[in-house]
Amino acid sequence: MIPAIPPISAQIPTVAAPNAIAPTLTAGAPAAGAVPPNSFGNMLAQAVDALQSVQQTSNQLATGVASGTANIGDAMVAASQASLDTQVAVSLRNGVVGAINQLMATQF
């Protein structure tokens, strides 16, 4: 069996303040150099983690069906959901790559 991949959010480093003295914060102002919790990188990492979780659930149910401990209907639904989620992720990636290529081809 293939070992599980650790969540990508655990691999994203957090940015610390550049000096040793902790900056004072005003209400609602993020620290200098701090990564906001709703940043694009964090949202992307959460989406990849969610996709991986759906795929792991599908794999576990498929293994359960093979061993006779899981319902085949649940496994089919989970496999379809994992397949659809993967197709959406690939389509989004292709759209982003296309947009970046179009920007790179733009002459200023």
N, C-alpha and C positions, 0 to 999 in steps of 0.2 A: 504494500500500500504506500502511496506517495505521502510524505509528511506534509503537514499543513504549513502554509506560508505565513509568517508573522504579519500582523496588520501593518500597513504602510504608514499609518499615523505614528507608530512607534519609531519609525526611522527618520522622521522629519525633525531636524534639530530646532530647538527654540533659540531665539536670538536674545542674548543677555544685554543689559545696559553696558555701554562702552567703558564706563568708569567704575571704580570700586565702591563709590558712595552711592547709596540707593537714592534715586531722584524722588523729590516730593511730588505728589500727584494732586491735581485739582479734580473736583468731581467731574467724572465723565471723560477725562483726558487720558489717553493711553500713554504709557511710559515710552520714552524715546528708545527706538530699536525693538520694542515689543511687538510680537506678532498678534494681531487681533484674533479673537476666537472665531470670527466669521470671515476670515480671509479666504481668498480663492484657493490657496494651497491646502488649507484645512478642509474646505468644502470638498475639494477634489479627493483628498485622502479619505474622507468619510464615505464618499461615493464608491471609491474602489474597495474600501473595507466592507461596505454593504453588499456589493457585487460578489466579493469573495465569500461572504457569509451565506448568501443565497446558493452559491455553487457548492459550498461545503454541505449545506443541508440537503441539497439534491443528491450529492454523492453518498451521504449517510443513509438516506432513504433507499437509494438504489442498492446499497450493500445490505440493508435490512430486508429488502424484497428477496435478494439472492439467498439470504440465510433463512428466510421464512418468518422473520419477526416484524415486518412492516407491511402496510397495506399498499398494494400496487397502485391504487387510485391516487393516494397521497404522493407516491413517488413520481407518477406521471405528471401530476400538477406541478410538483417542485421542479422537475426536469424542464417542463415547458416554461415556467417562470424564469429559471436560470438561463435558458436559451434566449428568451425574449429580452431579458435584462442585458445579456451579453451583446445581442444585436443592437440594442439601443446605445450601449456604450461605444461600440465600434462605429456606429453611424455618427455619434457626436464627435468622436475622435477624427473621423474623416472630414466632417464639416469644419472643425477647427484647423486641421492641416490645410484644407482647401482655402480657408480664409487667410491663413498665414502666408500661403504661397501667393495668393492674390495681392496681399499687401507688399510682399517682397518684389513682385513684378511691377508695382506701381512706380512710375517715374515722377520724381518731384522736381 
